[in-house]
Amino acid sequence: MGFDLCLLDPAKPIPADIMSLIIDVDLQNPDMIARLRAFRKVSERGSDQIIAIGKGNLQDELQATALGARKTILKPLSEKSLATYIEDRRTTYGMTGKTATATTQLAAKAIQNSFDKITSNQPVDLKQINEAGQNIATAIADLGISEWLSTVRVYHQSTFQHILLVTGI
């Protein structure tokens, strides 16, 4: 489906580079809540937390929202419900995997670095900007323009709008 999927060991820390985390845990467990909060602090921009809750369980729904869940899904989880959910996310939000996300993050760093240099009266690193542009062009060629734009939209809505406005002009 275009994703690397894995089950995480509940006893280990949640990796920060996960794009989408589907969580089926006891939301009344203080240790699990602390781990989910820690993940939220270090997770990459644009990562989603989807938390499974019991039908009609208002307390779990409120706790999921407080923990940063972008969406909730109903328990019990099944292979079919997970596959349907993942495919919906992939197509609706254009979550295309690590290559597009890494390219987007490198480009964002290049832009930030340029602004930092400008504000401190230093020359902009044109090599870094050129490399970021080449990586974007390669990603667009590999993914297609629609999936690339969807990836940008997931990563940063304002940049997505800027791209559309610049293209229109």
C-alpha positions in Angstrom: 0.0 0.0 0.0 3.0 2.3 -0.1 3.8 2.1 3.6 6.2 0.3 5.9 4.0 -1.2 8.6 5.2 -2.5 11.9 3.9 -3.4 15.4 5.7 -1.6 18.2 6.8 -3.2 21.4 4.8 -1.5 24.2 7.8 -1.7 26.5 10.0 0.4 24.2 10.0 4.1 23.3 7.9 5.1 20.2 10.2 6.1 17.3 10.0 9.8 16.4 10.0 9.3 12.6 6.7 7.5 12.4 4.3 9.2 9.9 1.1 7.6 11.2 0.7 5.9 14.6 -2.4 3.8 15.1 -2.8 3.3 18.9 -4.9 0.6 20.6 -4.0 0.9 24.3 -5.6 1.4 27.6 -6.1 5.2 27.8 -6.5 5.0 31.5 -2.9 3.7 32.0 -0.7 6.6 33.2 2.5 5.0 31.9 1.0 4.7 28.4 -0.3 8.3 28.5 3.2 9.5 29.5 4.7 7.6 26.5 2.2 9.0 24.1 2.9 12.6 25.3 6.6 12.0 25.0 6.1 10.8 21.4 4.0 13.9 20.6 6.9 16.1 21.8 9.5 14.4 19.5 7.4 13.3 16.6 8.1 14.7 13.2 5.9 17.4 11.8 2.8 16.1 10.1 2.8 12.7 11.9 -0.7 11.5 12.8 -1.9 9.8 15.9 -5.0 7.7 15.4 -6.4 6.2 18.6 -8.7 3.3 18.9 -11.6 3.8 21.4 -14.6 1.9 22.5 -17.9 2.8 20.9 -19.7 5.4 23.0 -16.7 5.8 25.4 -16.7 9.6 26.0 -13.8 9.4 28.5 -11.6 7.6 26.0 -12.6 10.1 23.2 -11.7 13.1 25.4 -8.4 11.5 26.4 -7.6 10.7 22.8 -8.2 14.3 21.8 -6.1 15.6 24.7 -3.3 13.3 23.5 -3.3 14.9 20.1 -5.3 12.3 18.1 -6.2 13.6 14.7 -8.8 10.9 14.4 -10.3 8.0 16.4 -11.4 4.6 15.2 -13.5 2.1 16.9 -12.3 -1.0 18.7 -11.9 -3.9 18.1 -9.4 -3.4 15.3 -9.3 -5.9 12.5 -7.0 -6.4 9.5 -9.7 -5.3 7.2 -10.5 -2.1 9.1 -6.8 -1.2 9.3 -6.2 -1.8 5.6 -9.3 0.3 4.7 -8.2 3.1 7.0 -4.6 3.1 5.7 -5.7 3.1 2.1 -8.1 6.0 2.8 -5.3 7.9 4.4 -2.9 7.2 1.6 -5.2 8.4 -1.1 -7.0 11.2 0.7 -3.9 12.8 2.3 -1.2 11.6 -0.2 1.0 10.1 2.5 3.5 8.7 0.1 6.2 7.3 2.4 9.7 8.2 3.6 11.2 9.4 0.3 8.8 12.3 -0.2 8.8 13.2 3.4 12.6 13.2 3.7 12.8 15.4 0.5 10.3 17.8 2.0 12.1 18.0 5.3 15.5 18.6 3.6 14.0 21.4 1.4 12.4 23.0 4.5 15.8 22.9 6.2 17.5 24.5 3.2 14.9 27.3 3.2 15.3 27.9 6.9 19.1 27.9 6.6 18.8 30.5 3.8 16.6 32.8 6.0 19.0 32.3 8.9 22.0 33.3 6.8 20.2 36.3 5.3 19.2 37.6 8.7 22.9 37.4 9.9 24.2 39.0 6.7 25.9 35.9 5.5 25.8 34.5 1.9 23.1 32.0 1.1 24.4 28.4 0.5 23.3 28.2 -3.2 24.7 24.6 -3.4 22.2 23.5 -0.7 19.3 25.3 -2.4 20.2 23.8 -5.7 20.5 20.3 -4.2 17.1 20.7 -2.5 15.6 21.7 -5.8 17.1 18.8 -7.6 15.8 16.4 -5.0 12.3 17.9 -5.3 12.4 17.5 -9.1 13.5 13.9 -8.8 10.7 13.2 -6.3 8.2 14.8 -8.6 9.4 12.7 -11.5 9.3 9.5 -9.4 6.0 10.1 -7.6 4.0 12.3 -10.0 2.9 15.8 -9.4 -0.4 14.9 -7.6 1.3 12.7 -5.0 4.0 15.3 -4.5 1.5 18.1 -3.9 -0.4 15.9 -1.5 2.8 15.2 0.4 3.5 18.9 0.7 0.0 19.6 1.8 0.3 17.0 4.6 3.7 18.4 5.7 2.8 22.1 5.5 -0.5 23.6 4.4 0.9 27.2 3.9 3.6 25.9 1.6 1.0 23.9 -0.4 -1.1 27.1 -0.8 2.0 29.1 -1.8 2.9 26.5 -4.5 -0.6 26.7 -6.0 -0.6 30.6 -5.9 2.9 30.7 -7.6 1.8 28.2 -10.2 -1.3 30.3 -10.9 0.7 33.5 -11.3 
